[in-house]
Amino acid sequence: MTAHLIEIFRVGRRLTGLGEVIGFSESDIATTAAAFDPRRGPAPLVIGHPASNGPSVGDTLQLNAVAGALYALVSPAASLVALVRSGAYRHVSAAFHRPGDPANPVPGAWYLRHIGFLGATPPAVKGMAAPEFCEASFAPVCFAEFNPGDTPERASEASPINQRYALHRAALGFQQDCPGLGYIDAVRIADTGRRFT
């Protein structure tokens, strides 16, 4: 499974579809990221903002708050990747459960309901990076010593050099997906998301 990083929300005063203005602080964004658990309350990737929360064209694996922005580590379906790369869907918009919503899996936090991919309709949150599902680049082959009892595959996985290199490559991939993301923040996200890639 290939995971990609996309920016989905930012701090500030936001206008809802019903005309209500709601302010989101860095603390709100951090709480949303920390509360997210896809096993407890999945947040599918969808086209537009369907009331039914589907059909799904991918999954949200993890959320990260970085400098007032909310990033999602996602696993998009091949069909969605093709649509984004073709330019048909150039924007994203996050939908949330309110903190007091009975359907909210984590009451008290703004909880991600879905991530909508938008075509011609601009998102309410301006200035976010457009989603780019970049092609993974091929990594060079690295060799390391291993104990005779280990298989080469296990030794390769255990090598601290190979683990650091994999973390570095993942961070560079996240920066390619989100050009405004700093390297250190990309490494932190890659480190917390290792179990998903």
BELMOKA-V722825 format. One record per pair of residues at least 4 apart in sequence whose C-alpha atoms are under 8 Angstrom apart, sorted by sequence separation. I is the first residue (numbers start at 1). J is the second residue. D is the distance in whole Angstrom. If there is no record, write none. Layout:
i | j | d
I | J | D
I | J | D
This chain:
i | j | d
15 | 19 | 6
16 | 20 | 5
24 | 28 | 6
25 | 29 | 6
26 | 30 | 6
27 | 31 | 6
28 | 32 | 6
29 | 33 | 6
30 | 34 | 6
31 | 35 | 6
32 | 36 | 6
37 | 41 | 6
38 | 42 | 4
46 | 50 | 8
49 | 53 | 7
50 | 54 | 6
65 | 69 | 6
66 | 70 | 6
76 | 80 | 6
77 | 81 | 6
78 | 82 | 6
79 | 83 | 6
80 | 84 | 6
81 | 85 | 6
82 | 86 | 6
83 | 87 | 7
84 | 88 | 6
97 | 101 | 6
100 | 104 | 7
118 | 122 | 7
146 | 150 | 7
150 | 154 | 6
151 | 155 | 6
152 | 156 | 6
153 | 157 | 6
154 | 158 | 6
155 | 159 | 6
158 | 162 | 8
159 | 163 | 6
160 | 164 | 6
161 | 165 | 6
162 | 166 | 6
163 | 167 | 6
164 | 168 | 6
165 | 169 | 6
166 | 170 | 6
167 | 171 | 6
168 | 172 | 6
169 | 173 | 6
170 | 174 | 6
171 | 175 | 6
172 | 176 | 6
173 | 177 | 6
174 | 178 | 6
175 | 179 | 5
181 | 185 | 7
182 | 186 | 6
183 | 187 | 6
184 | 188 | 6
185 | 189 | 6
186 | 190 | 6
187 | 191 | 6
188 | 192 | 6
189 | 193 | 6
190 | 194 | 6
193 | 197 | 7
15 | 20 | 6
16 | 21 | 6
24 | 29 | 7
36 | 41 | 7
37 | 42 | 7
38 | 43 | 7
65 | 70 | 5
66 | 71 | 7
76 | 81 | 6
83 | 88 | 5
84 | 89 | 5
99 | 104 | 7
102 | 107 | 8
106 | 111 | 7
118 | 123 | 7
146 | 151 | 8
150 | 155 | 6
157 | 162 | 7
158 | 163 | 7
175 | 180 | 7
181 | 186 | 6
15 | 21 | 5
16 | 22 | 8
64 | 70 | 6
65 | 71 | 6
83 | 89 | 6
84 | 90 | 6
97 | 103 | 7
98 | 104 | 7
101 | 107 | 7
105 | 111 | 7
146 | 152 | 7
156 | 162 | 7
157 | 163 | 7
175 | 181 | 6
14 | 21 | 5
15 | 22 | 6
46 | 53 | 7
63 | 70 | 7
64 | 71 | 5
97 | 104 | 6
99 | 106 | 8
100 | 107 | 6
104 | 111 | 7
174 | 181 | 8
175 | 182 | 7
13 | 21 | 6
14 | 22 | 5
46 | 54 | 6
47 | 55 | 8
63 | 71 | 6
64 | 72 | 6
99 | 107 | 5
100 | 108 | 6
147 | 155 | 8
175 | 183 | 7
13 | 22 | 5
14 | 23 | 6
44 | 53 | 7
46 | 55 | 6
63 | 72 | 5
99 | 108 | 4
146 | 155 | 5
13 | 23 | 4
14 | 24 | 8
44 | 54 | 7
46 | 56 | 5
47 | 57 | 8
62 | 72 | 6
63 | 73 | 6
99 | 109 | 5
145 | 155 | 7
146 | 156 | 8
12 | 23 | 6
13 | 24 | 6
45 | 56 | 6
46 | 57 | 6
61 | 72 | 7
62 | 73 | 5
98 | 109 | 7
99 | 110 | 5
144 | 155 | 7
172 | 183 | 7
175 | 186 | 6
11 | 23 | 8
12 | 24 | 5
44 | 56 | 5
45 | 57 | 5
46 | 58 | 7
60 | 72 | 7
61 | 73 | 5
62 | 74 | 7
98 | 110 | 5
99 | 111 | 7
144 | 156 | 7
171 | 183 | 7
174 | 186 | 6
11 | 24 | 5
12 | 25 | 7
44 | 57 | 7
45 | 58 | 5
60 | 73 | 6
61 | 74 | 5
97 | 110 | 6
98 | 111 | 7
143 | 156 | 8
10 | 24 | 8
11 | 25 | 5
44 | 58 | 6
45 | 59 | 6
60 | 74 | 4
61 | 75 | 7
96 | 110 | 6
97 | 111 | 5
172 | 186 | 7
11 | 26 | 6
44 | 59 | 5
45 | 60 | 7
59 | 74 | 6
60 | 75 | 6
96 | 111 | 5
97 | 112 | 6
144 | 159 | 7
171 | 186 | 5
43 | 59 | 7
44 | 60 | 6
58 | 74 | 7
59 | 75 | 5
96 | 112 | 4
97 | 113 | 6
171 | 187 | 5
174 | 190 | 8
42 | 59 | 8
43 | 60 | 6
58 | 75 | 5
59 | 76 | 6
95 | 112 | 6
96 | 113 | 5
170 | 187 | 8
11 | 29 | 7
42 | 60 | 7
58 | 76 | 4
94 | 112 | 7
95 | 113 | 5
96 | 114 | 7
171 | 189 | 8
10 | 29 | 8
57 | 76 | 6
58 | 77 | 5
94 | 113 | 8
95 | 114 | 5
168 | 187 | 7
171 | 190 | 6
57 | 77 | 5
94 | 114 | 6
95 | 115 | 6
142 | 162 | 7
167 | 187 | 7
170 | 190 | 6
94 | 115 | 5
95 | 116 | 7
38 | 60 | 7
57 | 79 | 7
58 | 80 | 8
93 | 115 | 6
94 | 116 | 6
38 | 61 | 6
57 | 80 | 6
92 | 115 | 7
93 | 116 | 5
167 | 190 | 6
38 | 62 | 7
92 | 116 | 6
93 | 117 | 6
167 | 191 | 7
37 | 62 | 7
92 | 117 | 5
93 | 118 | 7
36 | 62 | 7
91 | 117 | 6
92 | 118 | 6
36 | 63 | 7
90 | 117 | 7
91 | 118 | 5
89 | 117 | 6
90 | 118 | 7
91 | 119 | 7
33 | 62 | 8
34 | 63 | 7
89 | 118 | 5
90 | 119 | 6
33 | 63 | 5
34 | 64 | 8
89 | 119 | 4
93 | 123 | 6
139 | 169 | 8
32 | 63 | 8
33 | 64 | 5
45 | 76 | 7
88 | 119 | 6
89 | 120 | 8
91 | 122 | 7
92 | 123 | 7
93 | 124 | 7
33 | 65 | 6
91 | 123 | 6
93 | 125 | 8
30 | 64 | 8
30 | 65 | 5
29 | 65 | 6
33 | 70 | 7
136 | 173 | 7
92 | 130 | 7
29 | 68 | 7
91 | 130 | 6
92 | 131 | 7
134 | 173 | 8
29 | 69 | 7
90 | 130 | 6
91 | 131 | 7
26 | 67 | 7
29 | 70 | 6
90 | 131 | 6
26 | 68 | 5
134 | 176 | 7
25 | 68 | 8
26 | 69 | 8
134 | 177 | 6
132 | 176 | 8
133 | 177 | 6
132 | 177 | 5
49 | 95 | 8
131 | 177 | 7
132 | 178 | 7
84 | 131 | 7
85 | 132 | 7
131 | 178 | 7
84 | 132 | 7
85 | 133 | 7
130 | 178 | 8
84 | 133 | 7
129 | 178 | 6
129 | 179 | 8
129 | 180 | 7
81 | 133 | 6
11 | 68 | 5
10 | 68 | 6
11 | 69 | 6
10 | 69 | 4
9 | 69 | 6
10 | 70 | 6
53 | 113 | 8
8 | 69 | 8
9 | 70 | 5
53 | 114 | 7
7 | 69 | 7
8 | 70 | 6
9 | 71 | 7
7 | 70 | 6
8 | 71 | 6
7 | 71 | 4
8 | 72 | 7
41 | 105 | 6
6 | 71 | 6
7 | 72 | 6
40 | 105 | 6
5 | 71 | 7
6 | 72 | 5
49 | 115 | 8
5 | 72 | 6
6 | 73 | 7
49 | 116 | 5
5 | 73 | 5
6 | 74 | 7
46 | 114 | 7
48 | 116 | 5
4 | 73 | 6
5 | 74 | 6
43 | 112 | 6
44 | 113 | 8
45 | 114 | 6
46 | 115 | 6
47 | 116 | 5
48 | 117 | 5
3 | 73 | 6
4 | 74 | 5
43 | 113 | 5
44 | 114 | 5
45 | 115 | 5
46 | 116 | 5
47 | 117 | 5
48 | 118 | 5
3 | 74 | 5
4 | 75 | 6
35 | 106 | 7
42 | 113 | 7
43 | 114 | 4
44 | 115 | 6
45 | 116 | 6
46 | 117 | 6
47 | 118 | 7
48 | 119 | 8
3 | 75 | 5
4 | 76 | 8
41 | 113 | 8
43 | 115 | 7
45 | 117 | 7
2 | 75 | 6
3 | 76 | 8
1 | 75 | 7
35 | 109 | 7
36 | 111 | 7
35 | 111 | 7
36 | 112 | 7
32 | 109 | 6
31 | 109 | 6
32 | 110 | 5
31 | 110 | 8
32 | 111 | 6
32 | 112 | 7
28 | 109 | 8
28 | 110 | 7
8 | 92 | 6
9 | 93 | 7
8 | 93 | 6
9 | 94 | 7
8 | 94 | 6
8 | 115 | 7
15 | 124 | 7
14 | 124 | 7
14 | 125 | 7
10 | 125 | 7
9 | 125 | 7
10 | 128 | 8
9 | 128 | 7
66 | 185 | 7
8 | 128 | 7
73 | 193 | 8
7 | 128 | 6
7 | 129 | 6
6 | 129 | 8
7 | 130 | 8
6 | 130 | 8
7 | 131 | 7
6 | 131 | 6
64 | 189 | 7
6 | 132 | 8
4 | 133 | 6
62 | 193 | 7
61 | 196 | 7
4 | 173 | 8
5 | 174 | 6
4 | 174 | 7
6 | 177 | 7
7 | 178 | 7
5 | 177 | 6
6 | 178 | 6
4 | 177 | 7
5 | 178 | 7
3 | 196 | 7
3 | 197 | 6
1 | 196 | 8
2 | 197 | 6
1 | 197 | 6
